[in-house]
């Protein structure tokens, strides 16, 4: 089943130095842009992370320090990547929890603003886990009846993810072939920030999703515990999360 698209959608996958969104870096990015008319474009690039690639990460994706020694840094390609993704919805495998937050974090570090407010996010892994609960290789075998060659290559994983989503739409008639519906289905919470530290409650109010103030209004907490905002700004939170809480604090200040 072909995707029913209103906007272009970009399926993408990252290979990285590790799994810490705050401190690890991208070493390879591959994306497949699918247009509403069915046209497809593919791009893959290696990136010098500016730090050693741990052996345990190389064991997963096969990329070594030598492989990226002469590659551009993320800052050098950040604007080009942002331009490629302009006006596009985003999709991936485990992308809502890892790839999207890490990509946005890298863009922020490169001083490239990337507006997420109108983008729909589809996480194919969530569809799979809600329906079958397997890995990407098993998903590819289950839905497409093919073995995933060169698994953990960003380009192979990106194309496999695209094929799996189309096969999922064929298999599950209850899944609507609509990006908005798929985005809602693959989201566990209504996140305000990409890491899900701040979410919307049922009333549409921004509340904390962690710690001692979990479930409490962010604006209310900042009014009653004046040091909590400063603690978060000094803490090991993503830049995206810090931008979100700063906007909430400024909005509350301006509304006084």
C-alpha positions as CSV (number, residue, x, y, z in Angstrom):
1,X,0.0,0.0,0.0
2,X,1.4,3.4,-1.0
3,X,1.4,6.1,1.7
4,X,-1.4,8.7,1.5
5,X,0.6,11.9,1.9
6,X,-0.2,15.6,2.0
7,X,3.4,16.6,2.7
8,X,6.7,14.9,1.9
9,X,7.8,12.5,4.5
10,X,11.4,11.7,5.4
11,X,12.3,8.2,6.7
12,X,15.7,8.5,8.4
13,X,18.1,6.6,10.5
14,X,21.2,7.6,12.5
15,X,24.4,5.7,13.4
16,X,26.0,7.3,16.4
17,X,28.8,7.1,18.9
18,X,26.4,5.8,21.5
19,X,22.9,6.0,22.9
20,X,23.1,9.1,25.2
21,X,21.1,11.8,23.4
22,X,22.9,14.6,25.4
23,X,26.5,13.5,24.9
24,X,26.7,11.2,21.9
25,X,27.1,12.3,18.3
26,X,26.0,11.3,14.8
27,X,28.5,9.4,12.6
28,X,26.1,8.6,9.7
29,X,22.7,9.8,8.6
30,X,20.6,8.3,5.8
31,X,17.2,9.5,4.7
32,X,14.6,8.6,2.1
33,X,12.3,11.4,1.1
34,X,9.0,10.3,-0.2
35,X,6.8,12.9,-2.0
36,X,3.0,12.9,-2.2
37,X,3.3,11.9,-5.9
38,X,5.3,8.8,-5.0
39,X,8.7,10.2,-6.1
40,X,11.6,9.2,-3.9
41,X,15.0,10.7,-3.1
42,X,17.8,9.1,-1.0
43,X,20.8,10.6,0.6
44,X,23.4,9.1,2.9
45,X,26.4,10.9,4.5
46,X,29.1,10.0,7.0
47,X,29.9,12.6,9.6
48,X,33.0,13.3,11.7
49,X,31.6,13.3,15.3
50,X,34.6,15.2,16.7
51,X,35.1,12.5,19.3
52,X,36.4,8.9,19.3
53,X,33.8,6.2,18.2
54,X,33.8,3.6,21.0
55,X,34.6,0.0,20.0
56,X,31.2,-1.2,21.2
57,X,29.5,1.3,18.8
58,X,31.7,0.3,15.9
59,X,30.8,-3.3,16.6
60,X,27.1,-2.4,15.9
61,X,27.4,-0.2,12.8
62,X,30.9,-1.0,11.5
63,X,32.0,2.6,11.3
64,X,35.5,3.4,12.7
65,X,37.4,6.7,13.4
66,X,39.4,6.2,10.2
67,X,36.1,5.9,8.2
68,X,35.0,9.4,9.2
69,X,38.4,11.2,9.7
70,X,38.0,13.2,6.4
71,X,34.2,13.6,6.6
72,X,32.5,16.9,7.4
73,X,31.4,17.8,10.9
74,X,27.7,18.0,11.7
75,X,28.0,21.8,12.0
76,X,29.3,21.9,8.4
77,X,26.3,20.0,7.0
78,X,23.6,21.0,9.5
79,X,22.0,23.7,7.3
80,X,21.9,21.4,4.3
81,X,20.2,18.7,6.3
82,X,17.7,21.1,7.8
83,X,16.9,22.4,4.2
84,X,16.3,18.8,3.0
85,X,13.9,18.3,5.9
86,X,12.0,21.6,5.5
87,X,8.3,21.1,5.2
88,X,8.5,17.4,5.7
89,X,7.0,15.0,8.3
90,X,9.5,12.5,9.8
91,X,9.4,8.7,10.2
92,X,11.8,6.1,11.5
93,X,12.3,3.1,13.7
94,X,12.5,4.0,17.4
95,X,12.8,7.5,16.0
96,X,10.5,9.3,18.5
97,X,12.6,8.2,21.5
98,X,16.1,8.4,19.9
99,X,16.7,9.5,16.3
100,X,14.5,12.6,16.3
101,X,15.6,14.0,19.7
102,X,19.3,13.3,18.8
103,X,19.0,15.0,15.4
104,X,17.3,18.1,16.8
105,X,19.9,18.2,19.6
106,X,22.7,18.2,17.0
107,X,20.9,20.9,15.0
108,X,20.6,23.1,18.1
109,X,24.3,22.6,18.9
110,X,25.0,23.8,15.4
111,X,22.8,26.9,16.0
112,X,20.3,25.7,13.3
113,X,16.7,26.3,14.4
114,X,14.4,23.4,13.4
115,X,10.7,24.0,14.0
116,X,9.0,20.8,15.1
117,X,5.6,22.3,15.9
118,X,3.8,21.4,12.7
119,X,5.6,18.2,11.8
120,X,4.0,14.8,12.2
121,X,6.2,12.0,13.6
122,X,5.7,8.4,12.8
123,X,7.6,5.7,14.7
124,X,7.3,2.4,12.9
125,X,8.7,0.5,15.9
126,X,5.7,1.6,17.9
127,X,3.3,0.1,15.3
128,X,5.3,-3.1,15.4
129,X,5.5,-3.3,19.2
130,X,1.8,-2.6,19.6
131,X,0.9,-5.2,17.0
132,X,3.7,-7.9,17.2
133,X,6.7,-6.8,19.4
134,X,9.9,-7.7,17.5
135,X,13.2,-6.1,16.2
136,X,13.5,-4.3,12.8
137,X,15.1,-7.4,11.2
138,X,12.2,-9.6,12.5
139,X,9.7,-6.9,11.4
140,X,11.2,-6.9,7.9
141,X,11.0,-10.7,7.8
142,X,7.5,-10.8,9.2
143,X,5.9,-8.0,7.1
144,X,7.9,-8.2,3.9
145,X,9.0,-11.8,4.0
146,X,12.6,-10.9,3.2
147,X,15.8,-11.1,5.2
148,X,17.4,-7.7,6.1
149,X,20.8,-7.7,4.5
150,X,23.4,-5.3,6.0
151,X,21.4,-4.7,9.2
152,X,22.6,-1.7,11.2
153,X,23.6,0.1,8.0
154,X,21.8,3.4,8.1
155,X,20.8,3.1,4.4
156,X,19.5,-0.5,4.7
157,X,17.6,0.3,7.9
158,X,16.0,3.4,6.4
159,X,14.7,1.6,3.3
160,X,13.6,-1.4,5.4
161,X,11.6,0.9,7.7
162,X,9.8,2.5,4.7
163,X,8.9,-0.9,3.3
164,X,7.7,-2.2,6.7
165,X,5.3,0.7,7.2
166,X,3.8,0.2,3.8
167,X,3.4,-3.5,4.6
168,X,1.8,-2.7,8.0
169,X,-0.8,-0.6,6.3
170,X,-1.6,-3.5,4.0
171,X,-1.8,-5.9,7.0
172,X,-3.8,-3.9,9.5
173,X,-7.0,-2.3,8.0
174,X,-7.6,-0.5,11.4
175,X,-4.5,1.6,10.7
176,X,-5.5,4.7,8.7
177,X,-3.3,5.6,5.8
178,X,-3.0,9.1,7.0
179,X,0.1,10.8,8.5
180,X,-1.8,12.5,11.3
181,X,-3.5,9.3,12.4
182,X,-0.2,7.3,12.2
183,X,1.6,10.0,14.2
184,X,-1.0,9.8,16.9
185,X,-1.0,6.0,16.9
186,X,2.8,5.9,17.3
187,X,2.9,8.4,20.2
188,X,2.6,7.2,23.7
189,X,2.2,10.7,25.2
190,X,1.6,14.2,23.8
191,X,5.1,15.5,24.2
192,X,5.9,19.1,24.5
193,X,9.7,18.5,24.3
194,X,11.1,15.7,22.3
195,X,12.4,13.7,25.2
196,X,9.0,13.6,26.8
197,X,10.1,15.3,30.0
198,X,7.3,17.8,29.5
199,X,3.9,16.6,28.2
200,X,0.4,17.9,27.8
201,X,-2.2,16.6,30.2
202,X,-5.9,15.9,29.2
203,X,-6.6,19.6,29.6
204,X,-3.8,20.6,27.3
205,X,-1.7,22.0,30.1
206,X,2.1,21.5,30.1
207,X,3.0,19.3,33.0
208,X,6.2,17.5,34.2
209,X,6.5,13.9,33.2
210,X,9.3,13.0,35.7
211,X,10.5,13.6,39.2
212,X,8.9,15.0,42.3
213,X,6.6,17.3,40.4
214,X,5.3,14.7,37.9
215,X,1.8,15.6,36.8
216,X,2.1,19.2,38.1
217,X,1.8,22.2,35.8
218,X,5.3,23.5,34.7
219,X,4.2,27.1,35.0
220,X,2.8,26.6,38.5
221,X,5.9,24.8,39.7
222,X,8.1,27.6,38.4
223,X,6.0,30.1,40.3
224,X,6.1,28.2,43.6
225,X,9.6,26.7,43.5
226,X,11.7,29.5,42.1
227,X,14.9,27.4,42.1
228,X,13.5,24.5,40.0
229,X,13.9,26.3,36.7
230,X,17.6,27.1,37.5
231,X,18.2,23.5,38.5
232,X,16.9,22.2,35.2
233,X,18.9,24.7,33.2
234,X,22.1,23.6,35.0
235,X,21.2,19.9,34.7
236,X,21.8,17.2,32.1
237,X,18.7,18.0,30.1
238,X,18.5,18.3,26.4
239,X,18.8,21.7,24.8
240,X,15.4,21.2,23.3
241,X,13.9,20.6,26.8
242,X,15.6,23.7,28.1
243,X,14.2,25.8,25.3
244,X,10.7,24.5,26.0
245,X,10.8,25.3,29.7
246,X,12.3,28.7,29.0
247,X,9.5,29.5,26.6
248,X,6.9,28.4,29.3
249,X,8.7,30.6,31.9
250,X,8.8,33.6,29.6
251,X,5.2,33.2,28.6
252,X,4.1,33.0,32.3
253,X,6.2,36.1,33.1
254,X,4.7,38.0,30.2
255,X,1.1,37.1,31.2
256,X,1.5,38.6,34.7
